[in-house]
Amino acid sequence: MSAPTDFRRIPGLTVDEASDLIAHAVTAKPRDVAPWWVVRVQAWSAIHRDQVQRFLEHRFQR
């Protein structure tokens, strides 16, 4: 049996943020539905691809 996943250090949305995001997606029907910070994180990770890859390999190694 596997152990439960610890989500305390993983960024996520609060219940209110998630419900606002879903309500916006249902009413406005935008092409992309994502939190406001996703575009910035994607741009940053594209610029710093090697550092992000090393960090993720180190952080989530088995």
Secondary structure as UniProt FT lines:
FT   TURN            8..9
FT   HELIX           15..28
FT   TURN            36..37
FT   HELIX           38..47
FT   HELIX           49..59
//
